[in-house]
Amino acid sequence: SHTARKFLLEHELGRKDRRVSSYYIQGLGCLGLGDRDKAREYFTKAMEIDPMSIDAKYMLESLS
């Protein structure tokens, strides 16, 4: 039904947002520990999942 499809779509979008946030926060943690390379990996993973992630994009640009 339409309601079930809508629920699944909203659920999947929520999972995507949580994964992006998780990678972004891990990247910030690595950056705080001085591991710029690992931070760059996490920010890149966040961008691969959501290319429109402004925060991850900004952090990647600041590491360049």
Predicted model as a PDB file, atoms N, CA, C, CB and O in Angstrom, pLDDT in the B-factor column:
MODEL        1                                                                  
ATOM      1  N   SER A   1       0.830  -1.189   0.000  1.00 66.00           N  
ATOM      2  CA  SER A   1       0.000   0.000   0.000  1.00 66.00           C  
ATOM      3  C   SER A   1       0.876   1.255   0.000  1.00 66.00           C  
ATOM      4  CB  SER A   1      -0.946  -0.003   1.214  1.00 66.00           C  
ATOM      5  O   SER A   1       2.080   1.195   0.253  1.00 66.00           O  
ATOM      6  N   HIS A   2       0.257   2.355  -0.282  1.00 71.00           N  
ATOM      7  CA  HIS A   2       0.968   3.630  -0.326  1.00 71.00           C  
ATOM      8  C   HIS A   2       1.579   3.979   1.034  1.00 71.00           C  
ATOM      9  CB  HIS A   2       0.022   4.743  -0.777  1.00 71.00           C  
ATOM     10  O   HIS A   2       2.707   4.466   1.107  1.00 71.00           O  
ATOM     11  N   THR A   3       0.836   3.732   2.094  1.00 80.00           N  
ATOM     12  CA  THR A   3       1.312   4.043   3.444  1.00 80.00           C  
ATOM     13  C   THR A   3       2.549   3.227   3.783  1.00 80.00           C  
ATOM     14  CB  THR A   3       0.210   3.782   4.478  1.00 80.00           C  
ATOM     15  O   THR A   3       3.487   3.748   4.387  1.00 80.00           O  
ATOM     16  N   ALA A   4       2.562   1.970   3.409  1.00 75.00           N  
ATOM     17  CA  ALA A   4       3.717   1.107   3.686  1.00 75.00           C  
ATOM     18  C   ALA A   4       4.944   1.572   2.907  1.00 75.00           C  
ATOM     19  CB  ALA A   4       3.392  -0.356   3.335  1.00 75.00           C  
ATOM     20  O   ALA A   4       6.050   1.610   3.445  1.00 75.00           O  
ATOM     21  N   ARG A   5       4.742   1.923   1.641  1.00 77.00           N  
ATOM     22  CA  ARG A   5       5.876   2.421   0.838  1.00 77.00           C  
ATOM     23  C   ARG A   5       6.413   3.717   1.410  1.00 77.00           C  
ATOM     24  CB  ARG A   5       5.457   2.631  -0.628  1.00 77.00           C  
ATOM     25  O   ARG A   5       7.627   3.918   1.467  1.00 77.00           O  
ATOM     26  N   LYS A   6       5.523   4.597   1.831  1.00 74.00           N  
ATOM     27  CA  LYS A   6       5.935   5.870   2.420  1.00 74.00           C  
ATOM     28  C   LYS A   6       6.733   5.633   3.704  1.00 74.00           C  
ATOM     29  CB  LYS A   6       4.704   6.755   2.709  1.00 74.00           C  
ATOM     30  O   LYS A   6       7.750   6.287   3.936  1.00 74.00           O  
ATOM     31  N   PHE A   7       6.271   4.702   4.531  1.00 68.00           N  
ATOM     32  CA  PHE A   7       6.976   4.375   5.765  1.00 68.00           C  
ATOM     33  C   PHE A   7       8.377   3.853   5.460  1.00 68.00           C  
ATOM     34  CB  PHE A   7       6.186   3.338   6.579  1.00 68.00           C  
ATOM     35  O   PHE A   7       9.348   4.271   6.091  1.00 68.00           O  
ATOM     36  N   LEU A   8       8.484   2.937   4.490  1.00 69.00           N  
ATOM     37  CA  LEU A   8       9.792   2.374   4.135  1.00 69.00           C  
ATOM     38  C   LEU A   8      10.727   3.441   3.590  1.00 69.00           C  
ATOM     39  CB  LEU A   8       9.629   1.256   3.108  1.00 69.00           C  
ATOM     40  O   LEU A   8      11.917   3.447   3.908  1.00 69.00           O  
ATOM     41  N   LEU A   9      10.203   4.333   2.780  1.00 70.00           N  
ATOM     42  CA  LEU A   9      11.023   5.410   2.234  1.00 70.00           C  
ATOM     43  C   LEU A   9      11.511   6.328   3.349  1.00 70.00           C  
ATOM     44  CB  LEU A   9      10.232   6.213   1.189  1.00 70.00           C  
ATOM     45  O   LEU A   9      12.691   6.677   3.386  1.00 70.00           O  
ATOM     46  N   GLU A  10      10.630   6.721   4.249  1.00 73.00           N  
ATOM     47  CA  GLU A  10      11.023   7.583   5.359  1.00 73.00           C  
ATOM     48  C   GLU A  10      12.040   6.881   6.255  1.00 73.00           C  
ATOM     49  CB  GLU A  10       9.792   7.998   6.176  1.00 73.00           C  
ATOM     50  O   GLU A  10      12.980   7.507   6.744  1.00 73.00           O  
ATOM     51  N   HIS A  11      11.848   5.581   6.467  1.00 67.00           N  
ATOM     52  CA  HIS A  11      12.782   4.807   7.280  1.00 67.00           C  
ATOM     53  C   HIS A  11      14.166   4.780   6.628  1.00 67.00           C  
ATOM     54  CB  HIS A  11      12.257   3.373   7.484  1.00 67.00           C  
ATOM     55  O   HIS A  11      15.178   4.972   7.303  1.00 67.00           O  
ATOM     56  N   GLU A  12      14.206   4.542   5.326  1.00 69.00           N  
ATOM     57  CA  GLU A  12      15.482   4.476   4.610  1.00 69.00           C  
ATOM     58  C   GLU A  12      16.180   5.831   4.601  1.00 69.00           C  
ATOM     59  CB  GLU A  12      15.264   3.989   3.174  1.00 69.00           C  
ATOM     60  O   GLU A  12      17.398   5.901   4.760  1.00 69.00           O  
ATOM     61  N   LEU A  13      15.422   6.904   4.417  1.00 66.00           N  
ATOM     62  CA  LEU A  13      16.018   8.243   4.449  1.00 66.00           C  
ATOM     63  C   LEU A  13      16.579   8.554   5.831  1.00 66.00           C  
ATOM     64  CB  LEU A  13      14.980   9.306   4.049  1.00 66.00           C  
ATOM     65  O   LEU A  13      17.626   9.190   5.948  1.00 66.00           O  
ATOM     66  N   GLY A  14      15.894   8.115   6.870  1.00 71.00           N  
ATOM     67  CA  GLY A  14      16.385   8.308   8.234  1.00 71.00           C  
ATOM     68  C   GLY A  14      17.681   7.569   8.470  1.00 71.00           C  
ATOM     69  O   GLY A  14      18.589   8.091   9.116  1.00 71.00           O  
ATOM     70  N   ARG A  15      17.777   6.346   7.948  1.00 74.00           N  
ATOM     71  CA  ARG A  15      19.014   5.567   8.076  1.00 74.00           C  
ATOM     72  C   ARG A  15      20.155   6.275   7.360  1.00 74.00           C  
ATOM     73  CB  ARG A  15      18.828   4.142   7.508  1.00 74.00           C  
ATOM     74  O   ARG A  15      21.274   6.325   7.869  1.00 74.00           O  
ATOM     75  N   LYS A  16      19.880   6.815   6.198  1.00 75.00           N  
ATOM     76  CA  LYS A  16      20.897   7.515   5.423  1.00 75.00           C  
ATOM     77  C   LYS A  16      21.404   8.720   6.215  1.00 75.00           C  
ATOM     78  CB  LYS A  16      20.333   7.959   4.048  1.00 75.00           C  
ATOM     79  O   LYS A  16      22.611   8.948   6.301  1.00 75.00           O  
ATOM     80  N   ASP A  17      20.491   9.482   6.786  1.00 76.00           N  
ATOM     81  CA  ASP A  17      20.881  10.657   7.568  1.00 76.00           C  
ATOM     82  C   ASP A  17      21.732  10.271   8.774  1.00 76.00           C  
ATOM     83  CB  ASP A  17      19.641  11.420   8.031  1.00 76.00           C  
ATOM     84  O   ASP A  17      22.699  10.959   9.103  1.00 76.00           O  
ATOM     85  N   ARG A  18      21.371   9.170   9.433  1.00 84.00           N  
ATOM     86  CA  ARG A  18      22.143   8.725  10.598  1.00 84.00           C  
ATOM     87  C   ARG A  18      23.540   8.288  10.196  1.00 84.00           C  
ATOM     88  CB  ARG A  18      21.426   7.579  11.312  1.00 84.00           C  
ATOM     89  O   ARG A  18      24.504   8.562  10.910  1.00 84.00           O  
ATOM     90  N   ARG A  19      23.662   7.608   9.055  1.00 88.00           N  
ATOM     91  CA  ARG A  19      24.990   7.169   8.600  1.00 88.00           C  
ATOM     92  C   ARG A  19      25.857   8.365   8.256  1.00 88.00           C  
ATOM     93  CB  ARG A  19      24.871   6.236   7.381  1.00 88.00           C  
ATOM     94  O   ARG A  19      27.032   8.406   8.620  1.00 88.00           O  
ATOM     95  N   VAL A  20      25.292   9.335   7.561  1.00 90.00           N  
ATOM     96  CA  VAL A  20      26.050  10.538   7.206  1.00 90.00           C  
ATOM     97  C   VAL A  20      26.497  11.254   8.482  1.00 90.00           C  
ATOM     98  CB  VAL A  20      25.197  11.491   6.312  1.00 90.00           C  
ATOM     99  O   VAL A  20      27.653  11.661   8.596  1.00 90.00           O  
ATOM    100  N   SER A  21      25.589  11.405   9.431  1.00 91.00           N  
ATOM    101  CA  SER A  21      25.920  12.070  10.692  1.00 91.00           C  
ATOM    102  C   SER A  21      26.994  11.302  11.441  1.00 91.00           C  
ATOM    103  CB  SER A  21      24.673  12.218  11.568  1.00 91.00           C  
ATOM    104  O   SER A  21      27.896  11.906  12.021  1.00 91.00           O  
ATOM    105  N   SER A  22      26.912   9.991  11.437  1.00 93.00           N  
ATOM    106  CA  SER A  22      27.892   9.166  12.126  1.00 93.00           C  
ATOM    107  C   SER A  22      29.285   9.363  11.532  1.00 93.00           C  
ATOM    108  CB  SER A  22      27.489   7.692  12.055  1.00 93.00           C  
ATOM    109  O   SER A  22      30.251   9.570  12.266  1.00 93.00           O  
ATOM    110  N   TYR A  23      29.385   9.299  10.218  1.00 93.00           N  
ATOM    111  CA  TYR A  23      30.689   9.512   9.574  1.00 93.00           C  
ATOM    112  C   TYR A  23      31.203  10.922   9.833  1.00 93.00           C  
ATOM    113  CB  TYR A  23      30.591   9.259   8.061  1.00 93.00           C  
ATOM    114  O   TYR A  23      32.393  11.115  10.082  1.00 93.00           O  
ATOM    115  N   TYR A  24      30.331  11.886   9.775  1.00 94.00           N  
ATOM    116  CA  TYR A  24      30.734  13.277  10.009  1.00 94.00           C  
ATOM    117  C   TYR A  24      31.273  13.451  11.429  1.00 94.00           C  
ATOM    118  CB  TYR A  24      29.543  14.233   9.769  1.00 94.00           C  
ATOM    119  O   TYR A  24      32.311  14.084  11.624  1.00 94.00           O  
ATOM    120  N   ILE A  25      30.581  12.898  12.411  1.00 95.00           N  
ATOM    121  CA  ILE A  25      31.020  13.025  13.804  1.00 95.00           C  
ATOM    122  C   ILE A  25      32.332  12.277  14.030  1.00 95.00           C  
ATOM    123  CB  ILE A  25      29.936  12.493  14.762  1.00 95.00           C  
ATOM    124  O   ILE A  25      33.207  12.755  14.751  1.00 95.00           O  
ATOM    125  N   GLN A  26      32.466  11.111  13.416  1.00 95.00           N  
ATOM    126  CA  GLN A  26      33.730  10.380  13.533  1.00 95.00           C  
ATOM    127  C   GLN A  26      34.872  11.179  12.911  1.00 95.00           C  
ATOM    128  CB  GLN A  26      33.622   8.997  12.862  1.00 95.00           C  
ATOM    129  O   GLN A  26      35.987  11.195  13.431  1.00 95.00           O  
ATOM    130  N   GLY A  27      34.584  11.834  11.807  1.00 96.00           N  
ATOM    131  CA  GLY A  27      35.587  12.689  11.170  1.00 96.00           C  
ATOM    132  C   GLY A  27      36.006  13.834  12.080  1.00 96.00           C  
ATOM    133  O   GLY A  27      37.189  14.159  12.177  1.00 96.00           O  
ATOM    134  N   LEU A  28      35.029  14.444  12.748  1.00 96.00           N  
ATOM    135  CA  LEU A  28      35.351  15.522  13.686  1.00 96.00           C  
ATOM    136  C   LEU A  28      36.205  15.008  14.841  1.00 96.00           C  
ATOM    137  CB  LEU A  28      34.066  16.162  14.227  1.00 96.00           C  
ATOM    138  O   LEU A  28      37.129  15.684  15.293  1.00 96.00           O  
ATOM    139  N   GLY A  29      35.884  13.805  15.312  1.00 96.00           N  
ATOM    140  CA  GLY A  29      36.656  13.207  16.397  1.00 96.00           C  
ATOM    141  C   GLY A  29      38.095  12.972  15.985  1.00 96.00           C  
ATOM    142  O   GLY A  29      39.017  13.282  16.739  1.00 96.00           O  
ATOM    143  N   CYS A  30      38.291  12.430  14.802  1.00 96.00           N  
ATOM    144  CA  CYS A  30      39.648  12.193  14.304  1.00 96.00           C  
ATOM    145  C   CYS A  30      40.392  13.509  14.125  1.00 96.00           C  
ATOM    146  CB  CYS A  30      39.609  11.422  12.975  1.00 96.00           C  
ATOM    147  O   CYS A  30      41.582  13.611  14.425  1.00 96.00           O  
ATOM    148  N   LEU A  31      39.689  14.493  13.643  1.00 95.00           N  
ATOM    149  CA  LEU A  31      40.299  15.802  13.463  1.00 95.00           C  
ATOM    150  C   LEU A  31      40.736  16.370  14.811  1.00 95.00           C  
ATOM    151  CB  LEU A  31      39.321  16.764  12.764  1.00 95.00           C  
ATOM    152  O   LEU A  31      41.818  16.944  14.928  1.00 95.00           O  
ATOM    153  N   GLY A  32      39.889  16.206  15.827  1.00 96.00           N  
ATOM    154  CA  GLY A  32      40.229  16.662  17.166  1.00 96.00           C  
ATOM    155  C   GLY A  32      41.435  15.946  17.744  1.00 96.00           C  
ATOM    156  O   GLY A  32      42.169  16.507  18.558  1.00 96.00           O  
ATOM    157  N   LEU A  33      41.640  14.698  17.319  1.00 97.00           N  
ATOM    158  CA  LEU A  33      42.799  13.927  17.777  1.00 97.00           C  
ATOM    159  C   LEU A  33      44.035  14.171  16.913  1.00 97.00           C  
ATOM    160  CB  LEU A  33      42.468  12.445  17.784  1.00 97.00           C  
ATOM    161  O   LEU A  33      45.106  13.622  17.169  1.00 97.00           O  
ATOM    162  N   GLY A  34      43.866  15.000  15.893  1.00 97.00           N  
ATOM    163  CA  GLY A  34      44.997  15.351  15.037  1.00 97.00           C  
ATOM    164  C   GLY A  34      45.228  14.407  13.869  1.00 97.00           C  
ATOM    165  O   GLY A  34      46.240  14.529  13.179  1.00 97.00           O  
ATOM    166  N   ASP A  35      44.324  13.472  13.629  1.00 97.00           N  
ATOM    167  CA  ASP A  35      44.471  12.515  12.532  1.00 97.00           C  
ATOM    168  C   ASP A  35      43.703  13.029  11.310  1.00 97.00           C  
ATOM    169  CB  ASP A  35      43.960  11.096  12.954  1.00 97.00           C  
ATOM    170  O   ASP A  35      42.566  12.631  11.059  1.00 97.00           O  
ATOM    171  N   ARG A  36      44.339  13.905  10.575  1.00 97.00           N  
ATOM    172  CA  ARG A  36      43.700  14.555   9.432  1.00 97.00           C  
ATOM    173  C   ARG A  36      43.357  13.565   8.317  1.00 97.00           C  
ATOM    174  CB  ARG A  36      44.603  15.647   8.887  1.00 97.00           C  
ATOM    175  O   ARG A  36      42.325  13.702   7.659  1.00 97.00           O  
ATOM    176  N   ASP A  37      44.224  12.565   8.104  1.00 97.00           N  
ATOM    177  CA  ASP A  37      43.978  11.591   7.040  1.00 97.00           C  
ATOM    178  C   ASP A  37      42.730  10.758   7.329  1.00 97.00           C  
ATOM    179  CB  ASP A  37      45.194  10.673   6.868  1.00 97.00           C  
ATOM    180  O   ASP A  37      41.895  10.552   6.448  1.00 97.00           O  
ATOM    181  N   LYS A  38      42.610  10.283   8.565  1.00 97.00           N  
ATOM    182  CA  LYS A  38      41.435   9.488   8.939  1.00 97.00           C  
ATOM    183  C   LYS A  38      40.175  10.357   8.895  1.00 97.00           C  
ATOM    184  CB  LYS A  38      41.617   8.871  10.353  1.00 97.00           C  
ATOM    185  O   LYS A  38      39.117   9.899   8.464  1.00 97.00           O  
ATOM    186  N   ALA A  39      40.291  11.607   9.341  1.00 97.00           N  
ATOM    187  CA  ALA A  39      39.159  12.536   9.284  1.00 97.00           C  
ATOM    188  C   ALA A  39      38.704  12.714   7.841  1.00 97.00           C  
ATOM    189  CB  ALA A  39      39.538  13.903   9.903  1.00 97.00           C  
ATOM    190  O   ALA A  39      37.507  12.713   7.556  1.00 97.00           O  
ATOM    191  N   ARG A  40      39.656  12.864   6.942  1.00 97.00           N  
ATOM    192  CA  ARG A  40      39.335  13.032   5.520  1.00 97.00           C  
ATOM    193  C   ARG A  40      38.586  11.798   4.997  1.00 97.00           C  
ATOM    194  CB  ARG A  40      40.631  13.272   4.691  1.00 97.00           C  
ATOM    195  O   ARG A  40      37.655  11.934   4.202  1.00 97.00           O  
ATOM    196  N   GLU A  41      38.985  10.601   5.435  1.00 96.00           N  
ATOM    197  CA  GLU A  41      38.294   9.378   5.017  1.00 96.00           C  
ATOM    198  C   GLU A  41      36.830   9.391   5.453  1.00 96.00           C  
ATOM    199  CB  GLU A  41      39.000   8.144   5.593  1.00 96.00           C  
ATOM    200  O   GLU A  41      35.939   9.065   4.668  1.00 96.00           O  
ATOM    201  N   TYR A  42      36.588   9.770   6.705  1.00 96.00           N  
ATOM    202  CA  TYR A  42      35.206   9.793   7.206  1.00 96.00           C  
ATOM    203  C   TYR A  42      34.364  10.850   6.502  1.00 96.00           C  
ATOM    204  CB  TYR A  42      35.195  10.047   8.710  1.00 96.00           C  
ATOM    205  O   TYR A  42      33.207  10.596   6.166  1.00 96.00           O  
ATOM    206  N   PHE A  43      34.928  12.025   6.278  1.00 96.00           N  
ATOM    207  CA  PHE A  43      34.172  13.070   5.581  1.00 96.00           C  
ATOM    208  C   PHE A  43      33.872  12.633   4.142  1.00 96.00           C  
ATOM    209  CB  PHE A  43      34.958  14.410   5.587  1.00 96.00           C  
ATOM    210  O   PHE A  43      32.802  12.927   3.608  1.00 96.00           O  
ATOM    211  N   THR A  44      34.817  11.937   3.529  1.00 96.00           N  
ATOM    212  CA  THR A  44      34.614  11.432   2.168  1.00 96.00           C  
ATOM    213  C   THR A  44      33.501  10.392   2.148  1.00 96.00           C  
ATOM    214  CB  THR A  44      35.919  10.828   1.609  1.00 96.00           C  
ATOM    215  O   THR A  44      32.670  10.401   1.240  1.00 96.00           O  
ATOM    216  N   LYS A  45      33.470   9.487   3.143  1.00 94.00           N  
ATOM    217  CA  LYS A  45      32.404   8.487   3.221  1.00 94.00           C  
ATOM    218  C   LYS A  45      31.041   9.166   3.361  1.00 94.00           C  
ATOM    219  CB  LYS A  45      32.647   7.526   4.405  1.00 94.00           C  
ATOM    220  O   LYS A  45      30.061   8.740   2.750  1.00 94.00           O  
ATOM    221  N   ALA A  46      30.990  10.220   4.166  1.00 94.00           N  
ATOM    222  CA  ALA A  46      29.731  10.959   4.325  1.00 94.00           C  
ATOM    223  C   ALA A  46      29.298  11.560   2.992  1.00 94.00           C  
ATOM    224  CB  ALA A  46      29.879  12.071   5.390  1.00 94.00           C  
ATOM    225  O   ALA A  46      28.113  11.543   2.657  1.00 94.00           O  
ATOM    226  N   MET A  47      30.245  12.086   2.238  1.00 94.00           N  
ATOM    227  CA  MET A  47      29.919  12.684   0.939  1.00 94.00           C  
ATOM    228  C   MET A  47      29.498  11.639  -0.083  1.00 94.00           C  
ATOM    229  CB  MET A  47      31.110  13.465   0.408  1.00 94.00           C  
ATOM    230  O   MET A  47      28.670  11.921  -0.949  1.00 94.00           O  
ATOM    231  N   GLU A  48      30.056  10.434   0.007  1.00 93.00           N  
ATOM    232  CA  GLU A  48      29.664   9.366  -0.914  1.00 93.00           C  
ATOM    233  C   GLU A  48      28.204   8.982  -0.694  1.00 93.00           C  
ATOM    234  CB  GLU A  48      30.573   8.134  -0.735  1.00 93.00           C  
ATOM    235  O   GLU A  48      27.486   8.687  -1.649  1.00 93.00           O  
ATOM    236  N   ILE A  49      27.768   8.985   0.558  1.00 90.00           N  
ATOM    237  CA  ILE A  49      26.383   8.637   0.868  1.00 90.00           C  
ATOM    238  C   ILE A  49      25.448   9.776   0.495  1.00 90.00           C  
ATOM    239  CB  ILE A  49      26.231   8.294   2.354  1.00 90.00           C  
ATOM    240  O   ILE A  49      24.376   9.556  -0.070  1.00 90.00           O  
ATOM    241  N   ASP A  50      25.868  10.998   0.817  1.00 90.00           N  
ATOM    242  CA  ASP A  50      25.032  12.171   0.536  1.00 90.00           C  
ATOM    243  C   ASP A  50      25.895  13.299  -0.018  1.00 90.00           C  
ATOM    244  CB  ASP A  50      24.285  12.639   1.816  1.00 90.00           C  
ATOM    245  O   ASP A  50      26.455  14.086   0.746  1.00 90.00           O  
ATOM    246  N   PRO A  51      26.006  13.382  -1.339  1.00 91.00           N  
ATOM    247  CA  PRO A  51      26.837  14.417  -1.958  1.00 91.00           C  
ATOM    248  C   PRO A  51      26.402  15.849  -1.616  1.00 91.00           C  
ATOM    249  CB  PRO A  51      26.822  14.238  -3.449  1.00 91.00           C  
ATOM    250  O   PRO A  51      27.151  16.799  -1.845  1.00 91.00           O  
ATOM    251  N   MET A  52      25.193  15.999  -1.070  1.00 92.00           N  
ATOM    252  CA  MET A  52      24.705  17.327  -0.714  1.00 92.00           C  
ATOM    253  C   MET A  52      25.007  17.679   0.755  1.00 92.00           C  
ATOM    254  CB  MET A  52      23.201  17.410  -0.971  1.00 92.00           C  
ATOM    255  O   MET A  52      24.528  18.695   1.257  1.00 92.00           O  
ATOM    256  N   SER A  53      25.783  16.857   1.426  1.00 90.00           N  
ATOM    257  CA  SER A  53      26.119  17.104   2.831  1.00 90.00           C  
ATOM    258  C   SER A  53      27.064  18.307   2.928  1.00 90.00           C  
ATOM    259  CB  SER A  53      26.769  15.838   3.477  1.00 90.00           C  
ATOM    260  O   SER A  53      28.267  18.193   2.690  1.00 90.00           O  
ATOM    261  N   ILE A  54      26.503  19.430   3.273  1.00 93.00           N  
ATOM    262  CA  ILE A  54      27.251  20.685   3.292  1.00 93.00           C  
ATOM    263  C   ILE A  54      28.359  20.664   4.338  1.00 93.00           C  
ATOM    264  CB  ILE A  54      26.312  21.852   3.557  1.00 93.00           C  
ATOM    265  O   ILE A  54      29.467  21.133   4.079  1.00 93.00           O  
ATOM    266  N   ASP A  55      28.063  20.121   5.520  1.00 94.00           N  
ATOM    267  CA  ASP A  55      29.057  20.100   6.592  1.00 94.00           C  
ATOM    268  C   ASP A  55      30.275  19.257   6.207  1.00 94.00           C  
ATOM    269  CB  ASP A  55      28.433  19.560   7.882  1.00 94.00           C  
ATOM    270  O   ASP A  55      31.413  19.691   6.384  1.00 94.00           O  
ATOM    271  N   ALA A  56      30.034  18.058   5.683  1.00 95.00           N  
ATOM    272  CA  ALA A  56      31.140  17.188   5.274  1.00 95.00           C  
ATOM    273  C   ALA A  56      31.933  17.832   4.141  1.00 95.00           C  
ATOM    274  CB  ALA A  56      30.611  15.806   4.836  1.00 95.00           C  
ATOM    275  O   ALA A  56      33.162  17.761   4.119  1.00 95.00           O  
ATOM    276  N   LYS A  57      31.236  18.453   3.214  1.00 95.00           N  
ATOM    277  CA  LYS A  57      31.917  19.119   2.090  1.00 95.00           C  
ATOM    278  C   LYS A  57      32.792  20.250   2.603  1.00 95.00           C  
ATOM    279  CB  LYS A  57      30.890  19.662   1.066  1.00 95.00           C  
ATOM    280  O   LYS A  57      33.934  20.394   2.169  1.00 95.00           O  
ATOM    281  N   TYR A  58      32.277  21.042   3.510  1.00 96.00           N  
ATOM    282  CA  TYR A  58      33.040  22.157   4.073  1.00 96.00           C  
ATOM    283  C   TYR A  58      34.303  21.645   4.780  1.00 96.00           C  
ATOM    284  CB  TYR A  58      32.163  22.967   5.060  1.00 96.00           C  
ATOM    285  O   TYR A  58      35.384  22.211   4.617  1.00 96.00           O  
ATOM    286  N   MET A  59      34.156  20.568   5.566  1.00 96.00           N  
ATOM    287  CA  MET A  59      35.303  20.044   6.294  1.00 96.00           C  
ATOM    288  C   MET A  59      36.346  19.470   5.321  1.00 96.00           C  
ATOM    289  CB  MET A  59      34.849  18.965   7.297  1.00 96.00           C  
ATOM    290  O   MET A  59      37.547  19.650   5.526  1.00 96.00           O  
ATOM    291  N   LEU A  60      35.895  18.787   4.278  1.00 95.00           N  
ATOM    292  CA  LEU A  60      36.838  18.281   3.282  1.00 95.00           C  
ATOM    293  C   LEU A  60      37.593  19.424   2.616  1.00 95.00           C  
ATOM    294  CB  LEU A  60      36.106  17.448   2.226  1.00 95.00           C  
ATOM    295  O   LEU A  60      38.806  19.341   2.418  1.00 95.00           O  
ATOM    296  N   GLU A  61      36.888  20.475   2.276  1.00 95.00           N  
ATOM    297  CA  GLU A  61      37.536  21.626   1.646  1.00 95.00           C  
ATOM    298  C   GLU A  61      38.524  22.288   2.606  1.00 95.00           C  
ATOM    299  CB  GLU A  61      36.483  22.648   1.181  1.00 95.00           C  
ATOM    300  O   GLU A  61      39.569  22.775   2.174  1.00 95.00           O  
ATOM    301  N   SER A  62      38.214  22.311   3.880  1.00 95.00           N  
ATOM    302  CA  SER A  62      39.120  22.935   4.840  1.00 95.00           C  
ATOM    303  C   SER A  62      40.371  22.091   5.067  1.00 95.00           C  
ATOM    304  CB  SER A  62      38.403  23.167   6.163  1.00 95.00           C  
ATOM    305  O   SER A  62      41.394  22.611   5.513  1.00 95.00           O  
ATOM    306  N   LEU A  63      40.300  20.795   4.765  1.00 94.00           N  
ATOM    307  CA  LEU A  63      41.456  19.921   4.928  1.00 94.00           C  
ATOM    308  C   LEU A  63      42.368  19.930   3.701  1.00 94.00           C  
ATOM    309  CB  LEU A  63      40.996  18.507   5.214  1.00 94.00           C  
ATOM    310  O   LEU A  63      43.485  19.414   3.752  1.00 94.00           O  
ATOM    311  N   SER A  64      41.899  20.511   2.606  1.00 84.00           N  
ATOM    312  CA  SER A  64      42.697  20.527   1.363  1.00 84.00           C  
ATOM    313  C   SER A  64      43.784  21.565   1.406  1.00 84.00           C  
ATOM    314  CB  SER A  64      41.810  20.784   0.160  1.00 84.00           C  
ATOM    315  O   SER A  64      44.540  21.708   0.446  1.00 84.00           O  
TER     316      SER A  64                                                      
ENDMDL                                                                          
END                                                                             
